[in-house]
Amino acid sequence: MVRFDIYFDGVLGTDREELGLVASGSADMITLERTVYADQVPLLNLPMWAAPDARAAVDHVNGLVFANPQTAPLLQAEAAANNILYLGFTSGGGDVFLATAPLTVLSDLAGKTLGVSGSLSAFEALGSIVVETPHRDTYQSLETGAIEATWADLGQTVDLKWYEVAKHYLRDGTYAAGGALSINLDTWAKLTPETQRVFKEAAEDAETFSLELAALDVEADLAVLAGAGATVASLNPDDQKTWLQLLFEADAAGCMARAQNLGIVADMVTVLKAAAEATGATWTPPAQ
């Protein structure tokens, strides 16, 4: 029997302390938020965006981490260097554009002042006037007209009630995996093979459950938006493909810059090539 003592976010440490907690064994398991530890797990900070649904996004990262013979050893070695083992990934949900004026296609964003906090080159490629805007400032920026549009997780926009000041939503059709279910390697080594198998099965169940919860959340969020009088459109297939490509290029550029600094260019190229193939993106490694 395995007993879990569960501590919620912030009880044992901040987001930036969680990897250290599990690596040291102070915590046995965490759901690793990879973007917080881009320098410690740079390969895992690969382009996660996939279409057409949340299941495809989870399958995408699982394939690279556990199944692909070129990338799995690299990603697992990176985890082991941090004294952890990945067991699976949760759903990260889908994203939306929202604006103070109607949106139906990507070209509607051209010329609009767009407030975002990352992947700036992807938004600039849309012809938007990009303004770096922290999430905490987005509501006020939309309300005052400092920005005309933004891009964020659907659930976040509803939780923060951005629909009160921007009524027009455009679902972009791309999804990303969420946190990595991670266990301390020393803890893992103490488990019997039978218990390890149960943990892996439980991680698969957790993935499935996270997808079910995400679908329910989307349903609830859309109901809130309908009640608030917001309009909700979806990108057409051609625009969705274009947007996925732009997101991949922006993320890949960041990955390569980080790889240069860390001296892992060859490994990063291997991961990015596989990620591009898995998502249908086109990517050519930059000349070295």
QUIZI-V673091 format. One record per pair of residues at least 6 apart in sequence whose ideal C-beta (glycine too) atoms are under 7 Angstrom apart, sorted by sequence separation. I is the first residue (numbers start at 1). GAP is how many residues later the second one is. D is the distance in Angstrom with one decimal. If there is no record, write none. Layout:
<<I,GAP,D> <I,GAP,D>>
This chain:
<<21,6,4.2> <50,6,4.6> <66,6,5.8> <79,6,6.0> <97,6,5.8> <124,6,5.3> <141,6,4.5> <157,6,6.5> <259,6,4.8> <276,6,6.7> <22,7,6.7> <34,7,5.7> <38,7,4.7> <50,7,4.2> <64,7,4.6> <65,7,6.2> <79,7,5.3> <116,7,5.7> <123,7,4.9> <225,7,5.8> <276,7,4.0> <13,8,5.4> <22,8,4.7> <133,8,5.5> <142,8,6.8> <188,8,6.8> <191,8,6.9> <235,8,6.4> <12,9,5.9> <21,9,6.9> <48,9,6.5> <114,9,5.3> <259,9,3.7> <34,10,4.9> <35,10,6.4> <50,10,4.2> <65,10,4.9> <120,10,5.3> <222,10,6.4> <273,10,7.0> <34,11,5.5> <64,11,6.5> <272,11,6.0> <18,12,4.9> <97,12,6.7> <138,12,5.4> <256,12,6.3> <19,13,6.5> <48,13,6.1> <99,13,6.6> <255,13,5.6> <18,14,7.0> <114,14,3.9> <116,14,6.5> <133,14,6.1> <12,15,6.0> <114,15,6.6> <117,15,6.3> <110,16,6.3> <111,16,6.2> <112,16,5.5> <113,16,4.7> <114,16,5.5> <115,16,4.9> <117,16,6.3> <131,16,5.6> <269,16,4.8> <109,17,4.8> <110,17,3.4> <112,17,6.9> <114,17,6.9> <116,17,6.4> <117,17,5.9> <133,17,6.9> <255,17,6.1> <15,18,5.9> <19,18,5.1> <46,18,6.9> <109,18,7.0> <110,18,6.7> <111,18,6.9> <113,18,5.9> <115,18,3.2> <117,18,6.5> <109,19,5.0> <16,20,5.8> <106,20,5.9> <142,20,6.4> <252,20,5.3> <15,21,5.1> <19,21,6.1> <65,21,5.8> <139,21,6.2> <143,22,4.3> <181,22,5.1> <115,23,5.9> <139,23,5.7> <142,23,4.4> <265,23,6.8> <138,24,6.3> <142,24,4.8> <181,25,6.3> <115,26,5.2> <139,26,6.1> <62,27,6.4> <61,28,5.3> <248,28,6.5> <256,30,6.3> <43,31,5.8> <44,31,6.1> <58,31,5.5> <248,31,6.5> <252,31,5.7> <43,32,5.4> <115,32,3.6> <178,32,6.9> <58,33,6.1> <114,33,6.5> <248,33,3.9> <44,34,6.5> <113,34,4.8> <116,34,6.2> <43,35,5.0> <57,35,6.6> <113,35,4.8> <114,35,4.9> <115,35,4.8> <116,35,5.5> <244,35,6.6> <248,35,6.4> <112,36,4.5> <114,36,6.5> <245,36,5.4> <41,37,5.7> <54,37,4.7> <112,37,4.9> <244,37,6.4> <245,37,6.6> <54,39,6.6> <54,40,6.6> <109,40,6.3> <41,41,6.7> <40,42,5.9> <100,42,6.4> <101,47,6.8> <100,48,5.4> <99,49,5.8> <99,50,3.6> <98,51,6.6> <97,52,6.1> <98,52,6.1> <97,54,5.1> <95,56,6.2> <96,56,6.9> <169,56,6.4> <95,57,6.5> <95,58,5.7> <96,58,4.9> <23,59,5.2> <31,59,6.6> <95,59,6.7> <98,59,5.9> <23,60,4.4> <93,60,5.4> <94,60,5.8> <23,61,6.2> <93,61,6.5> <96,61,6.4> <169,61,5.8> <171,61,6.7> <173,61,6.3> <22,62,5.7> <93,62,5.9> <155,62,5.5> <163,62,5.7> <167,62,6.4> <169,62,6.5> <173,62,5.1> <19,63,6.4> <158,63,4.4> <167,63,4.7> <168,63,5.1> <169,63,4.5> <170,63,5.2> <171,63,4.5> <172,63,5.4> <98,64,6.3> <154,64,6.5> <167,64,6.4> <169,64,7.0> <171,64,6.8> <103,65,5.1> <163,65,5.0> <170,65,6.5> <100,66,5.1> <102,66,4.9> <104,66,6.9> <155,66,5.8> <158,66,5.3> <99,67,5.7> <101,67,6.3> <103,67,4.0> <154,67,5.5> <158,67,6.9> <163,67,4.8> <173,67,4.1> <98,68,4.6> <172,68,6.8> <99,69,5.0> <174,69,6.6> <98,70,6.3> <174,70,5.4> <98,71,4.9> <172,71,5.5> <96,73,5.1> <97,73,4.3> <174,73,6.5> <96,74,6.2> <96,75,5.2> <97,75,6.3> <96,76,6.4> <94,77,6.6> <95,77,5.4> <95,79,6.3> <94,80,6.9> <94,81,4.8> <93,82,6.8> <92,83,6.8> <92,84,4.2> <92,85,5.3> <92,86,3.6> <91,87,5.5> <89,88,4.3> <90,88,4.1> <89,89,6.4> <90,89,5.3> <89,91,5.6> <89,92,6.9> <88,93,4.8> <86,94,5.1> <87,94,4.4> <87,95,6.9> <86,96,5.7> <87,96,6.1> <85,97,6.8> <84,98,4.6> <85,98,5.3> <84,99,6.6> <84,100,6.2> <85,100,5.6> <83,101,6.4> <84,101,6.1> <83,102,4.9> <85,103,5.3> <80,105,6.4> <87,112,6.2> <87,113,6.2> <88,115,3.5> <61,116,4.3> <87,116,3.8> <88,116,6.1> <90,116,6.7> <90,117,6.3> <57,118,3.9> <88,118,6.4> <89,118,6.3> <56,119,6.7> <57,119,5.3> <58,119,5.1> <88,119,5.0> <91,119,4.3> <57,120,5.1> <90,120,3.9> <91,120,4.8> <52,121,6.0> <54,121,4.6> <93,121,5.3> <125,121,5.1> <51,122,5.3> <53,122,6.2> <51,123,5.4> <91,123,4.2> <50,124,6.8> <122,124,4.1> <49,125,4.5> <50,125,5.9> <122,125,5.3> <49,127,5.6> <122,127,7.0> <48,128,3.9> <119,128,6.2> <122,128,4.0> <48,129,5.4> <102,129,6.5> <104,129,5.0> <106,129,6.9> <121,129,4.7> <103,130,6.4> <105,131,6.8> <119,131,4.2> <119,132,6.6> <121,132,6.7> <106,133,4.6> <105,134,5.7> <44,136,6.9> <106,136,6.4> <106,137,6.3> <33,146,5.5> <34,146,6.1> <32,147,5.8> <31,148,3.6> <32,148,4.3> <31,149,6.9> <58,149,5.8> <31,150,5.9> <32,150,4.6> <30,152,5.6> <29,153,6.6> <58,153,6.7> <29,154,4.8> <28,155,6.4> <28,156,5.3> <55,156,5.9> <54,157,5.5> <25,159,5.1> <28,159,4.6> <22,160,6.0> <54,160,5.4> <25,161,5.7> <22,162,5.3> <25,162,6.7> <51,189,6.0> <2,193,6.7> <51,193,5.8> <74,193,5.1> <49,195,5.8> <74,196,6.4> <74,197,6.4> <49,198,4.7> <49,199,6.6> <71,199,6.3> <47,200,6.9> <70,200,5.5> <71,200,5.2> <47,201,4.7> <71,203,4.8> <47,204,3.9> <70,204,6.0> <47,205,5.9> <68,206,5.4> <64,207,6.9> <46,209,6.5> <45,210,6.6> <64,210,5.9> <64,211,6.3> <64,214,6.7> <63,215,6.0> <42,216,5.1> <42,217,6.4> <60,218,5.4> <60,219,6.3> <38,220,6.3> <42,220,5.8> <42,222,6.5> <39,223,6.9> <43,224,6.2> <43,225,6.5> <46,225,5.3> <46,226,6.7> <43,228,5.2> <47,228,5.3> <46,229,5.0> <50,229,5.3> <49,230,6.8>>
